[in-house]
Every structure is written in structure tokens, then in C-alpha cells.
């Protein structure tokens, strides 16, 4: 794939902080630093647009992400398919986000998100 930053990272042609390597995948620290200290994303070395494109590659990437997730007492695994679902780089990648109580990272379907949104809008619960 031309102009794919994740393909360039996998080929060693673009800079990245690589946290773990496997023959078929890489775990990379987000350029922004991520949402917390342990945040990484796992991407396949081959170009696959998203998690729905090639189920075999997606399963392998999820397996690698699960290996990293096993190192944490609590974590989220997150991926997106399509712009509407917040995908910004169209090369399959799975975020592994370690979690801890009170980390301030509410997911949109949790009570923490509702409480945070209410607090930002000046509402009382």
C-alpha cells in the first residue's frame, strides 16, 4: 500500500517506538504518547485495511494484543472500522489500553462517561 504510515513502520522505513515484535506483527507506542503510559497499538506487518477485511489477520492481531493485555490487571482492547467509527489510519491496528481505578478514561457506554458529561455540562446527578 502506498503512503500507508503503518506499512512504512512495519517495513522499518518510518520512525516508531516499537514495544514488541513478532514475525507477523508489531506493538507500537502511539506517536502522541497515547492516553496513558502503557497504551500501545498492535498492527500486522501486512497491509489490511481494517478488522473486517481479513478475519485471519485480524485474529492474529487480536491474539498478539491479548498477549500484551495479559500483562495488565485491567485493560481495554479497542479497534475501529471506518471513518464513522473513528478510524483515522486505514491499516488494521488494535489499541491495548491498560486501565486503573480513577484513570479518567471513561468509555462512552459506561456510567463514568455519563457522570463526566453531566459534570462538564454543569448538571447534578
Secondary structure by P-SEA (a helix, b strand, c coil): ccccaaaaaaacccccccccccccccccccccccccccbbbbbbccccccccccaaaaaaaaaaaaaaaaaccbbbbbbbcccccccccccbbbbbbbbcccccccccccaaaaaaaaaaacccc
